[in-house]
Structures are given as structure tokens and as C-alpha cells.
Amino acid sequence: MKLIHRLSHMARSVLNLIKSGSAPFLAFCLGAVPLVSQAGFEDNDRIRDIQTGLGVAHNVAYPSSFFPLPIGLAPGAVTYATNLGLKYVPPVLEQPTERYRLPNTPDQCGYVLSHDRPSQQLYQDYLHLLINFDNDFGELGRPNVEHWNTDVQVDLSYRGEPFDQDVYVLPSGRNNFHWK
């Protein structure tokens, strides 16, 4: 039911933008979404380019969208369309560099990792100005996250489970952590 409500709201929004004369720009914004979904989450440079194009257009149109009608109508439509387009672009997420540790257990077959940080952090910005993000995941490093005008929840997991215990004993060898 939520999906139907969201789709009908989006359809009304698109119709309002077309009526306001912003159809060409709306087509660009919505056309950016398939480009990103085809690029996948690995292509951070392409995602960053799409975010920058939409974000700069949003920020340029934003101040003049507060002007009274009819002056503020077109900038308001551009602001609305670009903000909507940004919501469908995935975030740029760059994992921290690999880190190597020597075994520190008594039998020298594992590594005791103390982790006193939460496994989730919220990245928030507005107009591409960072509001809140504590990207310090302790010994595991600092991921780089970027998004324009959209909150991003960064999750850290190990072997499919949230990484939220205080102490882990990791086996020798390569241990992969999943950032999303």
C-alpha cells in the first residue's frame, strides 16, 4: 500500500512539474536514475558526477525559488525536480584502505579486535554542507561517504551480522567487512 501511495504522489509531482514548464529539466533528472542503476555501486566517479550535476543545479536554483510568483515558479520547479532526482542516486561510499594486523591471541592464531563504536552511522548534509557524520569506525578505519542533500545510513557488518560487539576474536587470514 505504501508503494502505491508513493507512486501516486510521484506521478502528481511529475505532472505538476510538467505543467510548470520544467519538463526538459525533469526529463534530465529522471533520466539520470537509469544511468546510475546501470553503473552500479562500484562506479563512484560516475555517481559523483551525476550527484554534482544535479546538486549544483539545485543549489543555484534554490535561493531564487523563494521569490514571489511568477519569478520563483521556474526555480522552484528546478529545485524540486533536482532534489527528487538526487533521492534516486545512490551515495558514494569508499571503503577504508585494507589494514593488516599480526596475531595477538595467546596461541598466535587470531586477532582480538576491540570495537567500541556503533555499527551504524548517519551521514547528513544539506546543500552539500555536512551537518553530521562521525565516520570513525575505530581500528577499521574511516569510510568516505558523499551524497548531496540526502541522509545516508552507513552500516558495517561482518559475516552478515551487524558489527556491534565490543570485542571480536578474528581468525587468522583475510577477514572481510561489508560496508553499505
N, CA, C and O of each residue as an XYZ file, in Angstrom:
720
protein
N       0.824     -1.189      0.000
C       0.000      0.000      0.000
C       0.870      1.257      0.000
O       0.550      2.244     -0.661
N       1.988      1.208      0.758
C       2.886      2.356      0.792
C       3.447      2.656     -0.588
O       3.569      3.815     -0.984
N       3.790      1.588     -1.322
C       4.373      1.768     -2.645
C       3.385      2.464     -3.578
O       3.768      3.365     -4.323
N       2.130      2.055     -3.542
C       1.110      2.676     -4.387
C       0.949      4.150     -4.030
O       0.820      4.996     -4.915
N       0.957      4.457     -2.734
C       0.843      5.844     -2.298
C       2.039      6.659     -2.788
O       1.867      7.776     -3.278
N       3.243      6.114     -2.661
C       4.443      6.834     -3.097
C       4.423      7.052     -4.608
O       4.780      8.129     -5.085
N       4.002      6.025     -5.370
C       3.967      6.167     -6.821
C       2.936      7.204     -7.252
O       3.191      7.990     -8.165
N       1.775      7.212     -6.602
C       0.775      8.209     -6.978
C       1.246      9.618     -6.614
O       0.981     10.569     -7.350
N       1.940      9.757     -5.487
C       2.498     11.059     -5.113
C       3.544     11.507     -6.136
O       3.569     12.671     -6.537
N       4.409     10.573     -6.557
C       5.428     10.915     -7.552
C       4.778     11.304     -8.867
O       5.222     12.246     -9.525
N       3.719     10.582     -9.263
C       3.050     10.902    -10.523
C       2.442     12.298    -10.472
O       2.545     13.050    -11.441
N       1.804     12.658     -9.344
C       1.252     14.010     -9.207
C       2.365     15.048     -9.269
O       2.203     16.095     -9.896
N       3.490     14.766     -8.625
C       4.616     15.706     -8.635
C       5.146     15.911    -10.039
O       5.426     17.040    -10.443
N       5.284     14.829    -10.783
C       5.778     14.932    -12.157
C       4.803     15.740    -13.005
O       5.229     16.591    -13.785
N       3.504     15.489    -12.867
C       2.515     16.252    -13.626
C       2.572     17.741    -13.286
O       2.463     18.585    -14.175
N       2.740     18.060    -12.021
C       2.857     19.473    -11.621
C       4.083     20.118    -12.232
O       4.030     21.276    -12.646
N       5.202     19.380    -12.297
C       6.409     19.940    -12.892
C       6.248     20.150    -14.386
O       6.739     21.135    -14.937
N       5.556     19.221    -15.045
C       5.330     19.382    -16.482
C       4.461     20.614    -16.735
O       4.719     21.378    -17.665
N       3.435     20.804    -15.908
C       2.561     21.976    -16.055
C       3.325     23.278    -15.839
O       2.999     24.298    -16.446
N       4.337     23.247    -14.980
C       5.079     24.469    -14.674
C       6.122     24.811    -15.730
O       6.767     25.856    -15.646
N       6.293     23.937    -16.728
C       7.244     24.231    -17.795
C       8.636     23.687    -17.560
O       9.568     24.071    -18.267
N       8.804     22.811    -16.595
C      10.122     22.260    -16.299
C      10.303     20.859    -16.863
O      11.134     20.098    -16.368
N       9.549     20.512    -17.878
C       9.605     19.162    -18.433
C      11.002     18.770    -18.929
O      11.445     17.658    -18.640
N      11.725     19.646    -19.674
C      13.049     19.225    -20.133
C      14.007     18.927    -18.982
O      14.754     17.950    -19.025
N      13.979     19.766    -17.962
C      14.891     19.522    -16.846
C      14.469     18.291    -16.060
O      15.321     17.543    -15.581
N      13.164     18.068    -15.922
C      12.670     16.888    -15.240
C      13.104     15.629    -15.980
O      13.471     14.636    -15.351
N      13.063     15.662    -17.303
C      13.493     14.504    -18.084
C      14.962     14.200    -17.818
O      15.349     13.035    -17.727
N      15.781     15.241    -17.694
C      17.188     15.033    -17.367
C      17.336     14.381    -15.994
O      18.098     13.427    -15.835
N      16.605     14.898    -15.002
C      16.712     14.379    -13.634
C      16.299     12.921    -13.555
O      16.990     12.101    -12.951
N      15.170     12.604    -14.166
C      14.695     11.225    -14.108
C      15.497     10.327    -15.029
O      15.586      9.123    -14.788
N      16.085     10.884    -16.082
C      16.948     10.108    -16.963
C      18.259      9.745    -16.305
O      18.911      8.788    -16.723
N      18.664     10.489    -15.280
C      19.910     10.183    -14.581
C      19.795      8.916    -13.754
O      20.794      8.241    -13.508
N      18.595      8.593    -13.328
C      18.403      7.425    -12.472
C      18.800      6.134    -13.166
O      19.551      5.354    -12.579
N      18.328      5.854    -14.416
C      18.771      4.616    -15.054
C      20.275      4.577    -15.306
O      20.877      3.504    -15.269
N      20.884      5.720    -15.561
C      22.330      5.734    -15.750
C      23.035      5.227    -14.502
O      24.003      4.472    -14.598
N      22.567      5.629    -13.355
C      23.202      5.223    -12.115
C      22.935      3.758    -11.831
O      23.842      3.042    -11.406
N      21.701      3.287    -12.056
C      21.410      1.897    -11.756
C      22.218      0.970    -12.658
O      22.571     -0.135    -12.247
N      22.514      1.406    -13.880
C      23.353      0.598    -14.750
C      24.816      0.664    -14.316
O      25.567     -0.296    -14.487
N      25.211      1.809    -13.752
C      26.600      1.960    -13.335
C      26.909      1.069    -12.146
O      28.034      0.585    -12.014
N      25.934      0.843    -11.280
C      26.178      0.027    -10.101
C      26.839      0.854     -9.016
O      27.179      2.019     -9.221
N      27.014      0.242     -7.874
C      27.561      0.954     -6.738
C      29.082      1.054     -6.794
O      29.681      1.746     -5.971
N      29.710      0.383     -7.741
C      31.168      0.391     -7.809
C      31.717      1.624     -8.519
O      32.875      1.991     -8.318
N      30.914      2.249     -9.326
C      31.383      3.351    -10.155
C      31.187      4.682     -9.438
O      30.326      5.479     -9.810
N      31.992      4.911     -8.408
C      31.841      6.120     -7.599
C      32.068      7.398     -8.385
O      31.423      8.407     -8.103
N      32.970      7.389     -9.368
C      33.224      8.598    -10.148
C      31.988      9.005    -10.951
O      31.647     10.186    -11.020
N      31.330      8.037    -11.546
C      30.129      8.341    -12.326
C      28.994      8.807    -11.418
O      28.273      9.747    -11.751
N      28.840      8.151    -10.274
C      27.812      8.563     -9.321
C      28.094      9.980     -8.829
O      27.178     10.794     -8.713
N      29.358     10.274     -8.541
C      29.741     11.609     -8.068
C      29.442     12.668     -9.133
O      28.992     13.766     -8.806
N      29.692     12.339    -10.410
C      29.395     13.283    -11.495
C      27.901     13.579    -11.585
O      27.502     14.731    -11.752
N      27.078     12.544    -11.475
C      25.628     12.742    -11.551
C      25.149     13.562    -10.351
O      24.346     14.483    -10.501
N      25.647     13.218     -9.163
C      25.271     13.984     -7.968
C      25.680     15.446     -8.098
O      24.918     16.340     -7.731
N      26.865     15.689     -8.611
C      27.351     17.067     -8.731
C      26.499     17.861     -9.714
O      26.147     19.008     -9.441
N      26.169     17.265    -10.848
C      25.334     17.966    -11.822
C      23.978     18.337    -11.251
O      23.535     19.478    -11.384
N      23.315     17.376    -10.612
C      22.014     17.651    -10.013
C      22.139     18.608     -8.828
O      21.313     19.504     -8.655
N      23.175     18.410     -8.017
C      23.346     19.224     -6.811
C      23.656     20.676     -7.108
O      23.123     21.571     -6.452
N      24.510     20.922     -8.087
C      24.833     22.304     -8.443
C      23.589     23.003     -8.995
O      23.316     24.153     -8.650
N      22.841     22.311     -9.850
C      21.603     22.902    -10.373
C      20.628     23.201     -9.235
O      19.958     24.234     -9.238
N      20.553     22.300     -8.274
C      19.672     22.509     -7.113
C      20.107     23.737     -6.325
O      19.284     24.595     -6.005
N      21.389     23.825     -6.011
C      21.882     24.935     -5.193
C      21.779     26.281     -5.898
O      21.547     27.303     -5.252
N      21.947     26.290     -7.209
C      21.841     27.547     -7.958
C      20.395     28.025     -7.979
O      20.136     29.220     -7.829
N      19.447     27.104     -8.164
C      18.037     27.485     -8.257
C      17.400     27.732     -6.891
O      16.390     28.430     -6.799
N      17.970     27.177     -5.847
C      17.345     27.210     -4.520
C      17.051     28.626     -4.004
O      15.912     28.882     -3.614
N      18.013     29.557     -3.980
C      17.703     30.887     -3.413
C      16.591     31.618     -4.166
O      15.739     32.255     -3.546
N      16.592     31.532     -5.485
C      15.575     32.275     -6.243
C      14.214     31.579     -6.213
O      13.225     32.154     -6.668
N      14.145     30.357     -5.690
C      12.844     29.686     -5.584
C      11.973     30.322     -4.503
O      10.775     30.047     -4.435
N      12.561     31.164     -3.663
C      11.800     31.852     -2.620
C      11.180     33.167     -3.102
O      10.413     33.791     -2.369
N      11.505     33.591     -4.323
C      10.908     34.809     -4.865
C       9.410     34.592     -5.078
O       8.971     33.462     -5.292
N       8.627     35.665     -5.020
C       7.181     35.509     -5.244
C       6.888     35.093     -6.686
O       7.721     35.244     -7.580
N       5.691     34.572     -6.880
C       5.265     34.163     -8.213
C       5.175     35.378     -9.113
O       4.882     36.453     -8.589
N       5.387     35.316    -10.347
C       5.766     34.176    -11.163
C       7.274     33.949    -11.238
O       7.713     32.966    -11.837
N       8.082     34.841    -10.641
C       9.544     34.735    -10.740
C      10.053     33.440    -10.113
O      10.935     32.795    -10.681
N       9.523     33.045     -8.962
C      10.027     31.879     -8.251
C       9.472     30.559     -8.733
O       9.866     29.512     -8.220
N       8.561     30.568     -9.712
C       7.936     29.320    -10.160
C       8.927     28.381    -10.844
O       9.029     27.215    -10.462
N       9.651     28.861    -11.837
C      10.604     28.008    -12.557
C      11.754     27.552    -11.647
O      12.081     26.365    -11.637
N      12.381     28.471    -10.874
C      13.431     27.979     -9.968
C      12.903     26.992     -8.928
O      13.609     26.060     -8.542
N      11.668     27.192     -8.476
C      11.079     26.260     -7.527
C      10.892     24.878     -8.141
O      11.126     23.861     -7.488
N      10.472     24.852     -9.393
C      10.305     23.574    -10.086
C      11.649     22.883    -10.297
O      11.751     21.663    -10.160
N      12.676     23.656    -10.628
C      14.011     23.083    -10.801
C      14.522     22.542     -9.466
O      15.075     21.443     -9.412
N      14.341     23.303     -8.399
C      14.770     22.856     -7.077
C      14.073     21.558     -6.696
O      14.703     20.621     -6.207
N      12.774     21.516     -6.925
C      12.000     20.319     -6.579
C      12.457     19.114     -7.414
O      12.658     18.025     -6.877
N      12.617     19.313     -8.721
C      12.986     18.211     -9.617
C      14.389     17.695     -9.316
O      14.612     16.484     -9.313
N      15.326     18.583     -9.067
C      16.691     18.124     -8.784
C      16.759     17.418     -7.440
O      17.463     16.418     -7.299
N      16.037     17.925     -6.455
C      16.022     17.264     -5.153
C      15.415     15.866     -5.277
O      15.907     14.915     -4.670
N      14.354     15.747     -6.060
C      13.737     14.446     -6.295
C      14.706     13.521     -7.021
O      14.824     12.346     -6.673
N      15.396     14.042     -8.022
C      16.388     13.238     -8.741
C      17.510     12.764     -7.847
O      17.972     11.631     -7.981
N      17.960     13.621     -6.926
C      19.041     13.238     -6.010
C      18.643     12.085     -5.097
O      19.499     11.300     -4.691
N      17.377     11.972     -4.773
C      16.927     10.907     -3.873
C      17.097      9.528     -4.493
O      17.173      8.532     -3.774
N      17.158      9.456     -5.822
C      17.284      8.176     -6.510
C      18.711      7.850     -6.932
O      18.948      6.822     -7.568
N      19.652      8.703     -6.589
C      21.050      8.452     -6.899
C      21.700      7.840     -5.657
O      21.589      8.407     -4.570
N      22.371      6.700     -5.793
C      22.998      6.081     -4.619
C      24.147      6.940     -4.092
O      24.671      7.781     -4.822
N      24.538      6.743     -2.855
C      25.647      7.514     -2.299
C      26.993      7.010     -2.815
O      27.125      5.870     -3.260
N      27.967      7.879     -2.742
C      29.351      7.473     -2.978
C      29.851      6.896     -1.663
O      29.804      7.565     -0.630
N      30.328      5.663     -1.697
C      30.854      5.019     -0.494
C      32.183      4.379     -0.843
O      32.248      3.439     -1.635
N      33.238      4.899     -0.243
C      34.581      4.355     -0.449
C      35.038      3.727      0.854
O      35.119      4.390      1.888
N      35.336      2.436      0.787
C      35.766      1.715      1.981
C      37.136      2.201      2.429
O      37.927      2.686      1.620
N      37.414      2.067      3.733
C      38.762      2.403      4.197
C      39.786      1.458      3.567
O      39.441      0.364      3.119
N      41.015      1.880      3.540
C      42.078      1.034      2.987
C      42.238     -0.217      3.839
O      41.904     -0.231      5.023
N      42.752     -1.260      3.213
C      42.962     -2.514      3.940
C      43.976     -2.292      5.052
O      44.914     -1.506      4.919
N      43.766     -2.995      6.134
C      44.662     -2.904      7.280
C      45.136     -4.298      7.628
O      44.367     -5.258      7.586
N      46.397     -4.402      7.967
C      46.981     -5.690      8.300
C      47.400     -5.675      9.764
O      47.980     -4.703     10.249
N      47.099     -6.761     10.452
C      47.452     -6.897     11.858
C      48.107     -8.249     12.088
O      47.717     -9.248     11.484
N      49.084     -8.276     12.949
C      49.704     -9.541     13.346
C      48.843    -10.189     14.424
O      48.200     -9.492     15.209
N      48.829    -11.537     14.465
C      48.034    -12.209     15.503
C      48.446    -11.752     16.902
O      49.628    -11.545     17.177
N      47.443    -11.596     17.790
C      47.747    -11.167     19.156
C      47.065    -12.056     20.206
O      47.036    -11.708     21.386
N      46.514    -13.208     19.774
C      45.942    -14.144     20.748
C      47.068    -14.974     21.358
O      48.150    -15.043     20.775
N      46.850    -15.609     22.516
C      47.915    -16.412     23.146
C      48.464    -17.512     22.244
O      49.656    -17.814     22.298
N      47.603    -18.120     21.407
C      48.092    -19.183     20.517
C      48.589    -18.649     19.178
O      48.995    -19.427     18.315
N      48.562    -17.345     18.999
C      49.010    -16.663     17.782
C      48.241    -17.110     16.533
O      48.784    -17.110     15.429
N      46.982    -17.488     16.718
C      46.152    -17.932     15.589
C      44.970    -16.998     15.337
O      44.066    -17.354     14.581
N      44.951    -15.847     15.931
C      43.833    -14.939     15.738
C      44.190    -13.533     16.170
O      45.308    -13.261     16.608
N      43.240    -12.664     16.041
C      43.448    -11.271     16.407
C      42.254    -10.809     17.232
O      41.107    -10.960     16.809
N      42.517    -10.250     18.398
C      41.457     -9.711     19.246
C      41.267     -8.250     18.858
O      42.175     -7.428     18.981
N      40.064     -7.954     18.387
C      39.739     -6.608     17.941
C      38.750     -6.002     18.917
O      37.642     -6.511     19.087
N      39.153     -4.915     19.556
C      38.231     -4.173     20.426
C      37.541     -3.118     19.578
O      38.182     -2.322     18.892
N      36.222     -3.135     19.644
C      35.453     -2.213     18.803
C      34.359     -1.586     19.657
O      33.330     -2.209     19.918
N      34.585     -0.356     20.087
C      33.626      0.318     20.968
C      32.770      1.347     20.220
O      32.238      2.280     20.823
N      32.646      1.169     18.924
C      31.871      2.103     18.097
C      30.571      1.435     17.635
O      30.514      0.210     17.530
N      29.548      2.213     17.363
C      28.327      1.608     16.804
C      28.582      1.114     15.380
O      29.462      1.620     14.683
N      27.799      0.119     14.961
C      27.973     -0.441     13.616
C      27.226      0.374     12.562
O      27.320      0.080     11.370
N      26.494      1.383     12.987
C      25.770      2.250     12.059
C      26.080      3.706     12.378
O      26.153      4.109     13.539
N      26.258      4.471     11.329
C      26.453      5.914     11.471
C      25.582      6.610     10.440
O      25.416      6.111      9.327
N      25.033      7.745     10.800
C      24.180      8.501      9.891
C      24.953      9.680      9.310
O      25.491     10.512     10.040
N      24.995      9.732      7.977
C      25.605     10.845      7.260
C      24.479     11.794      6.863
O      23.502     11.372      6.245
N      24.609     13.060      7.211
C      23.600     14.061      6.866
C      24.278     15.294      6.293
O      25.280     15.777      6.821
N      23.715     15.787      5.211
C      24.152     17.088      4.714
C      22.963     17.810      4.102
O      21.944     17.201      3.773
N      23.113     19.106      3.960
C      22.085     19.935      3.348
C      22.795     20.929      2.442
O      23.698     21.642      2.879
N      22.391     20.974      1.191
C      23.037     21.822      0.184
C      24.522     21.488      0.052
O      25.336     22.359     -0.255
N      24.859     20.249      0.279
C      26.223     19.689      0.224
C      27.129     20.275      1.303
O      28.350     20.316      1.151
N      26.525     20.720      2.376
C      27.264     21.167      3.555
C      27.038     20.115      4.634
O      25.898     19.856      5.018
N      28.101     19.514      5.118
C      27.996     18.424      6.079
C      27.382     18.917      7.380
O      27.838     19.899      7.965
N      26.341     18.220      7.822
C      25.684     18.532      9.086
C      26.174     17.596     10.173
O      26.506     18.029     11.277
N      26.219     16.301      9.855
C      26.566     15.321     10.876
C      27.104     14.060     10.223
O      26.464     13.505      9.330
N      28.275     13.599     10.658
C      28.764     12.280     10.292
C      30.031     12.002     11.074
O      31.058     12.650     10.875
N      29.943     11.031     11.967
C      31.118     10.556     12.683
C      31.586      9.306     11.956
O      31.091      8.211     12.224
N      32.532      9.458     11.042
C      32.947      8.325     10.226
C      34.070      7.514     10.856
O      34.711      6.720     10.167
N      34.320      7.694     12.130
C      35.388      6.959     12.794
C      34.862      5.604     13.263
O      34.080      5.523     14.211
N      35.299      4.550     12.591
C      34.936      3.192     12.983
C      36.104      2.518     13.704
O      36.300      1.307     13.609
N      36.872      3.331     14.426
C      37.963      2.796     15.243
C      39.069      2.196     14.409
O      39.535      2.797     13.441
N      39.488      0.994     14.798
C      40.599      0.315     14.137
C      40.288     -0.066     12.696
O      41.199     -0.364     11.922
N      39.024     -0.058     12.335
C      38.631     -0.462     10.983
C      38.734      0.674      9.976
O      38.608      0.445      8.773
N      38.957      1.876     10.441
C      39.192      2.984      9.532
C      38.026      3.946      9.400
O      37.054      3.899     10.153
N      38.162      4.820      8.413
C      37.167      5.862      8.167
C      36.693      5.764      6.717
O      37.434      6.110      5.796
N      35.458      5.292      6.513
C      34.948      5.273      5.139
C      34.634      6.690      4.664
O      34.296      7.566      5.460
N      34.750      6.894      3.377
C      34.387      8.172      2.789
C      32.983      8.047      2.221
O      32.723      7.167      1.400
N      32.084      8.909      2.643
C      30.700      8.897      2.177
C      30.378     10.279      1.640
O      30.719     11.295      2.246
N      29.713     10.298      0.488
C      29.282     11.569     -0.090
C      27.879     11.414     -0.654
O      27.561     10.418     -1.304
N      27.064     12.394     -0.401
C      25.764     12.494     -1.056
C      25.325     13.938     -0.949
O      25.749     14.666     -0.051
N      24.492     14.334     -1.848
C      24.079     15.718     -1.932
C      22.632     15.814     -1.474
O      21.728     15.314     -2.144
N      22.414     16.454     -0.335
C      21.061     16.761      0.116
C      20.266     15.536      0.557
O      19.036     15.585      0.577
N      20.925     14.457      0.904
C      20.228     13.233      1.273
C      20.958     12.555      2.427
O      22.186     12.478      2.437
N      20.192     12.067      3.400
C      20.782     11.322      4.512
C      21.188      9.932      4.039
O      20.520      9.329      3.199
N      22.288      9.434      4.587
C      22.788      8.104      4.240
C      23.109      7.359      5.531
O      23.833      7.865      6.387
N      22.566      6.161      5.660
C      22.879      5.294      6.796
C      24.029      4.387      6.374
O      23.886      3.616      5.425
N      25.172      4.465      7.065
C      26.328      3.632      6.774
C      26.331      2.481      7.768
O      26.361      2.690      8.981
N      26.298      1.265      7.237
C      26.264      0.068      8.070
C      27.538     -0.734      7.878
O      28.047     -0.854      6.765
N      28.046     -1.279      8.972
C      29.218     -2.142      8.961
C      28.788     -3.514      9.454
O      28.175     -3.639     10.514
N      29.118     -4.552      8.671
C      28.774     -5.908      9.101
C      29.964     -6.834      8.867
O      30.854     -6.561      8.060
N      29.940     -7.928      9.600
C      30.983     -8.953      9.491
C      30.286    -10.300      9.435
O      29.550    -10.670     10.350
N      30.524    -11.029      8.353
C      29.889    -12.330      8.131
C      28.368    -12.235      8.175
O      27.699    -13.118      8.711
N      27.830    -11.160      7.609
C      26.388    -10.988      7.505
C      25.692    -10.473      8.748
O      24.477    -10.278      8.731
N      26.419    -10.250      9.811
C      25.829     -9.771     11.059
C      26.328     -8.359     11.358
O      27.464     -8.024     11.021
N      25.490     -7.521     11.988
C      25.969     -6.188     12.375
C      27.201     -6.290     13.273
O      27.281     -7.159     14.141
N      28.129     -5.418     13.057
C      29.392     -5.431     13.792
C      29.225     -4.571     15.046
O      29.739     -3.455     15.118
N      28.504     -5.103     16.027
C      28.153     -4.277     17.183
C      28.582     -4.853     18.531
O      28.095     -4.407     19.571
N      29.472     -5.822     18.532
C      30.008     -6.313     19.804
C      31.223     -5.475     20.178
O      31.820     -4.806     19.335
N      31.577     -5.526     21.463
C      32.736     -4.748     21.922
C      34.060     -5.418     21.582
O      35.043     -4.741     21.280
N      34.086     -6.756     21.630
C      35.334     -7.485     21.384
C      35.052     -8.629     20.410
O      34.099     -9.390     20.579
N      35.895     -8.732     19.398
C      35.820     -9.821     18.421
C      37.153    -10.549     18.417
O      38.210     -9.933     18.555
N      37.096    -11.864     18.257
C      38.311    -12.648     18.026
C      38.238    -13.100     16.573
O      37.448    -13.975     16.218
N      39.064    -12.497     15.753
C      39.064    -12.788     14.323
C      40.060    -13.895     14.023
O      41.168    -13.889     14.560
N      39.685    -14.847     13.171
C      40.630    -15.913     12.836
C      41.775    -15.380     11.975
O      41.667    -14.313     11.371
N      42.864    -16.130     11.929
C      43.987    -15.751     11.059
C      43.528    -15.767      9.616
O      42.614    -16.510      9.260
N      44.149    -14.962      8.792
C      43.788    -14.883      7.380
C      43.053    -13.593      7.082
O      43.047    -12.656      7.880
N      42.446    -13.571      5.938
C      41.740    -12.371      5.485
C      40.329    -12.345      6.068
O      39.585    -13.318      5.940
N      39.968    -11.255      6.698
C      38.628    -11.063      7.246
C      37.988     -9.874      6.535
O      38.461     -8.742      6.637
N      36.922    -10.150      5.826
C      36.255     -9.111      5.049
C      35.094     -8.512      5.819
O      34.246     -9.230      6.348
N      35.066     -7.212      5.875
C      33.969     -6.470      6.485
C      33.153     -5.859      5.353
O      33.702     -5.434      4.337
N      31.862     -5.819      5.537
C      30.971     -5.315      4.495
C      30.459     -3.927      4.901
O      29.863     -3.749      5.964
N      30.710     -2.961      4.025
C      30.240     -1.593      4.226
C      29.100     -1.352      3.269
O      29.215     -1.652      2.080
N      27.996     -0.814      3.764
C      26.911     -0.429      2.841
C      26.193      0.782      3.388
O      25.248      1.271      2.769
